[in-house]
Amino acid sequence: MDATQGETRTAADDSIEVVAGAWLAAEQLLSAGSGNPEQSEINARALSERYDDLIRTASREDLRLAWEAARKLQADQEMGSEAWANARRVSELLRDEYQAAGPEPATDEPAD
């Protein structure tokens, strides 16, 4: 995934792993100093906020599924390529989010 893909998203592409990849790509573009720095910063901040919103509202299962989707994307890339390295960053980020999420409360308990 590259930063230009983040600019042509549809609502269907608003999954955690897609937003995470777009955000990391935007941050990488910003740190490289290429393009329009002001617009790059705006894009990176907007994607960061969207990612934070998605992570905060995601269930542990949502995070696990996003991590698995990111791992599949990584596996689909040629190992050692730039695309593979970028996909790995997303996969590791989402793994960390999943592991940091506490266990879901049990819902099988009867209500009092």
Backbone as CSV, one residue per row, in Angstrom:
resi,resn,N_x,N_y,N_z,CA_x,CA_y,CA_z,C_x,C_y,C_z
1,MET,0.842,-1.170,0.000,0.000,0.000,0.000,0.887,1.232,0.000
2,ASP,0.533,2.251,-0.744,1.304,3.483,-0.732,0.399,4.648,-0.360
3,ALA,1.006,5.773,-0.126,0.267,6.935,0.361,-0.771,7.420,-0.639
4,THR,-0.548,7.234,-1.932,-1.507,7.717,-2.915,-2.792,6.912,-2.870
5,GLN,-2.727,5.665,-2.437,-3.937,4.873,-2.339,-4.874,5.445,-1.285
6,GLY,-4.335,6.079,-0.258,-5.146,6.649,0.806,-6.045,7.773,0.330
7,GLU,-5.719,8.368,-0.795,-6.483,9.507,-1.281,-7.694,9.103,-2.096
8,THR,-7.792,7.837,-2.514,-8.885,7.411,-3.382,-9.700,6.310,-2.735
9,ARG,-9.860,6.342,-1.442,-10.586,5.303,-0.716,-12.089,5.465,-0.848
10,THR,-12.749,4.343,-0.714,-14.198,4.354,-0.615,-14.558,3.982,0.811
11,ALA,-15.822,4.142,1.164,-16.256,3.795,2.518,-16.013,2.320,2.809
12,ALA,-16.098,1.464,1.804,-15.878,0.034,1.989,-14.434,-0.270,2.372
13,ASP,-13.505,0.621,2.036,-12.095,0.430,2.361,-11.737,0.959,3.741
14,ASP,-12.695,1.340,4.524,-12.441,1.968,5.810,-12.252,0.931,6.917
15,SER,-11.503,-0.118,6.613,-11.214,-1.139,7.615,-9.983,-0.721,8.413
16,ILE,-9.827,-1.316,9.575,-8.706,-0.958,10.444,-7.386,-1.141,9.724
17,GLU,-7.200,-2.280,9.054,-5.915,-2.552,8.416,-5.639,-1.621,7.234
18,VAL,-6.678,-1.216,6.519,-6.493,-0.295,5.393,-6.123,1.099,5.909
19,VAL,-6.835,1.561,6.926,-6.540,2.880,7.493,-5.155,2.878,8.135
20,ALA,-4.806,1.794,8.836,-3.479,1.693,9.453,-2.385,1.786,8.391
21,GLY,-2.562,1.077,7.292,-1.567,1.114,6.215,-1.456,2.492,5.589
22,ALA,-2.599,3.124,5.374,-2.591,4.468,4.788,-1.934,5.467,5.732
23,TRP,-2.217,5.339,7.027,-1.630,6.242,8.015,-0.115,6.076,8.076
24,LEU,0.363,4.835,8.143,1.809,4.613,8.182,2.484,5.100,6.904
25,ALA,1.827,4.907,5.758,2.378,5.396,4.490,2.435,6.924,4.477
26,ALA,1.397,7.558,5.006,1.375,9.023,5.058,2.458,9.553,5.988
27,GLU,2.666,8.885,7.110,3.733,9.285,8.032,5.106,9.116,7.375
28,GLN,5.259,8.042,6.620,6.528,7.802,5.930,6.769,8.875,4.870
29,LEU,5.738,9.241,4.140,5.846,10.292,3.137,6.193,11.627,3.792
30,LEU,5.556,11.915,4.918,5.824,13.153,5.645,7.269,13.194,6.133
31,SER,7.749,12.086,6.690,9.125,12.072,7.214,10.161,12.129,6.103
32,ALA,9.802,11.692,4.900,10.718,11.757,3.765,10.829,13.181,3.229
33,GLY,9.855,14.018,3.556,9.887,15.406,3.119,9.581,15.603,1.649
34,SER,9.012,14.610,1.016,8.690,14.760,-0.404,7.271,15.290,-0.570
35,GLY,7.000,15.843,-1.731,5.680,16.385,-2.009,5.442,17.687,-1.278
36,ASN,4.196,17.963,-1.002,3.780,19.168,-0.307,3.755,18.870,1.194
37,PRO,4.735,19.372,1.963,4.815,19.030,3.389,3.566,19.405,4.182
38,GLU,2.979,20.550,3.861,1.786,20.979,4.594,0.631,20.015,4.355
39,GLN,0.400,19.639,3.098,-0.684,18.705,2.786,-0.373,17.317,3.334
40,SER,0.900,16.918,3.289,1.296,15.616,3.843,0.989,15.548,5.330
41,GLU,1.237,16.633,6.043,0.950,16.665,7.478,-0.548,16.606,7.737
42,ILE,-1.312,17.316,6.944,-2.774,17.286,7.083,-3.293,15.870,6.863
43,ASN,-2.803,15.226,5.813,-3.224,13.851,5.514,-2.839,12.897,6.645
44,ALA,-1.614,13.009,7.123,-1.139,12.115,8.185,-1.956,12.307,9.460
45,ARG,-2.251,13.553,9.804,-3.051,13.813,11.013,-4.465,13.267,10.876
46,ALA,-5.069,13.465,9.715,-6.437,12.975,9.503,-6.484,11.449,9.582
47,LEU,-5.502,10.794,8.967,-5.466,9.334,9.019,-5.168,8.840,10.428
48,SER,-4.326,9.552,11.152,-4.032,9.192,12.535,-5.297,9.266,13.386
49,GLU,-6.065,10.328,13.219,-7.312,10.482,13.970,-8.307,9.380,13.608
50,ARG,-8.399,9.071,12.314,-9.320,8.004,11.885,-8.890,6.661,12.463
51,TYR,-7.599,6.387,12.432,-7.071,5.144,12.992,-7.390,5.072,14.487
52,ASP,-7.132,6.148,15.209,-7.431,6.176,16.647,-8.912,5.905,16.911
53,ASP,-9.786,6.513,16.125,-11.225,6.287,16.282,-11.572,4.813,16.064
54,LEU,-11.009,4.232,15.014,-11.294,2.825,14.715,-10.794,1.897,15.803
55,ILE,-9.595,2.157,16.303,-9.019,1.308,17.344,-9.813,1.428,18.649
56,ARG,-10.197,2.642,18.997,-10.939,2.857,20.245,-12.296,2.173,20.246
57,THR,-12.926,2.089,19.084,-14.270,1.502,19.018,-14.253,0.029,18.625
58,ALA,-13.092,-0.512,18.315,-13.000,-1.907,17.869,-13.061,-2.875,19.050
59,SER,-13.698,-3.997,18.809,-13.673,-5.066,19.806,-12.345,-5.820,19.668
60,ARG,-12.058,-6.644,20.638,-10.845,-7.469,20.566,-10.891,-8.356,19.316
61,GLU,-12.061,-8.858,18.991,-12.220,-9.703,17.801,-11.969,-8.891,16.526
62,ASP,-12.455,-7.661,16.487,-12.193,-6.789,15.331,-10.689,-6.590,15.145
63,LEU,-9.987,-6.385,16.256,-8.537,-6.191,16.186,-7.832,-7.457,15.707
64,ARG,-8.318,-8.605,16.165,-7.720,-9.871,15.720,-7.928,-10.060,14.220
65,LEU,-9.122,-9.782,13.752,-9.412,-9.930,12.320,-8.592,-8.954,11.473
66,ALA,-8.415,-7.737,11.975,-7.591,-6.755,11.256,-6.143,-7.225,11.200
67,TRP,-5.646,-7.763,12.303,-4.280,-8.279,12.340,-4.130,-9.431,11.340
68,GLU,-5.096,-10.340,11.324,-5.033,-11.461,10.381,-5.069,-10.974,8.930
69,ALA,-5.889,-9.981,8.646,-5.951,-9.425,7.285,-4.613,-8.792,6.905
70,ALA,-3.988,-8.106,7.857,-2.682,-7.483,7.599,-1.613,-8.554,7.387
71,ARG,-1.682,-9.633,8.135,-0.721,-10.735,7.955,-0.885,-11.361,6.575
72,LYS,-2.129,-11.493,6.108,-2.366,-12.055,4.778,-1.800,-11.138,3.707
73,LEU,-2.013,-9.841,3.871,-1.464,-8.880,2.918,0.062,-8.984,2.876
74,GLN,0.661,-9.118,4.040,2.124,-9.264,4.093,2.559,-10.542,3.373
75,ALA,1.841,-11.627,3.602,2.195,-12.914,2.979,2.062,-12.856,1.458
76,ASP,1.200,-11.983,0.967,0.996,-11.851,-0.480,2.094,-11.051,-1.171
77,GLN,2.976,-10.423,-0.389,4.047,-9.602,-0.957,5.318,-10.434,-1.103
78,GLU,6.182,-10.002,-1.997,7.472,-10.670,-2.160,8.336,-10.364,-0.934
79,MET,8.772,-11.429,-0.266,9.538,-11.254,0.967,10.777,-10.406,0.714
80,GLY,10.982,-9.435,1.586,12.142,-8.559,1.489,11.913,-7.307,0.658
81,SER,10.796,-7.252,-0.059,10.506,-6.073,-0.883,10.025,-4.920,0.000
82,GLU,9.994,-3.743,-0.581,9.491,-2.577,0.159,8.027,-2.773,0.533
83,ALA,7.239,-3.345,-0.373,5.823,-3.601,-0.083,5.678,-4.576,1.088
84,TRP,6.538,-5.586,1.128,6.516,-6.558,2.228,6.862,-5.863,3.540
85,ALA,7.899,-5.009,3.525,8.311,-4.300,4.739,7.202,-3.375,5.235
86,ASN,6.528,-2.688,4.315,5.421,-1.815,4.696,4.267,-2.630,5.280
87,ALA,3.947,-3.753,4.648,2.880,-4.621,5.144,3.245,-5.197,6.510
88,ARG,4.515,-5.483,6.712,4.966,-6.006,8.007,4.779,-4.960,9.110
89,ARG,5.057,-3.693,8.797,4.858,-2.633,9.791,3.385,-2.567,10.218
90,VAL,2.497,-2.689,9.249,1.063,-2.672,9.563,0.702,-3.888,10.408
91,SER,1.191,-5.042,10.005,0.908,-6.278,10.734,1.395,-6.198,12.180
92,GLU,2.602,-5.697,12.370,3.145,-5.580,13.727,2.372,-4.558,14.563
93,LEU,1.982,-3.459,13.947,1.189,-2.458,14.656,-0.124,-3.074,15.137
94,LEU,-0.803,-3.790,14.242,-2.098,-4.362,14.601,-1.956,-5.530,15.573
95,ARG,-0.859,-6.255,15.501,-0.589,-7.299,16.496,-0.472,-6.660,17.879
96,ASP,0.271,-5.570,17.947,0.440,-4.872,19.224,-0.895,-4.350,19.754
97,GLU,-1.731,-3.819,18.862,-3.051,-3.330,19.285,-3.898,-4.480,19.822
98,TYR,-3.863,-5.606,19.136,-4.629,-6.774,19.571,-4.143,-7.268,20.928
99,GLN,-2.834,-7.362,21.081,-2.280,-7.858,22.334,-2.523,-6.884,23.488
100,ALA,-2.573,-5.601,23.192,-2.803,-4.601,24.230,-4.266,-4.553,24.671
101,ALA,-5.148,-5.020,23.807,-6.573,-5.016,24.151,-6.822,-6.070,25.226
102,GLY,-7.503,-5.683,26.244,-7.816,-6.633,27.304,-8.802,-7.669,26.815
103,PRO,-8.909,-8.750,27.536,-9.892,-9.764,27.139,-11.306,-9.196,27.217
104,GLU,-12.136,-9.659,26.306,-13.527,-9.213,26.282,-14.241,-9.767,27.516
105,PRO,-15.126,-8.989,28.105,-15.865,-9.507,29.263,-16.761,-10.673,28.840
106,ALA,-16.911,-11.609,29.737,-17.766,-12.768,29.449,-19.201,-12.305,29.317
107,THR,-19.893,-12.822,28.296,-21.287,-12.440,28.076,-22.222,-13.597,28.349
108,ASP,-21.679,-14.748,28.740,-22.495,-15.929,28.987,-23.123,-15.929,30.377
109,GLU,-22.755,-14.979,31.221,-23.253,-14.945,32.583,-24.686,-14.420,32.585
110,PRO,-25.549,-15.040,33.377,-26.939,-14.570,33.432,-27.020,-13.208,34.131
111,ALA,-27.948,-12.400,33.685,-28.164,-11.081,34.278,-28.893,-11.224,35.597
112,ASP,-28.574,-10.372,36.546,-29.232,-10.440,37.878,-30.531,-9.704,37.852
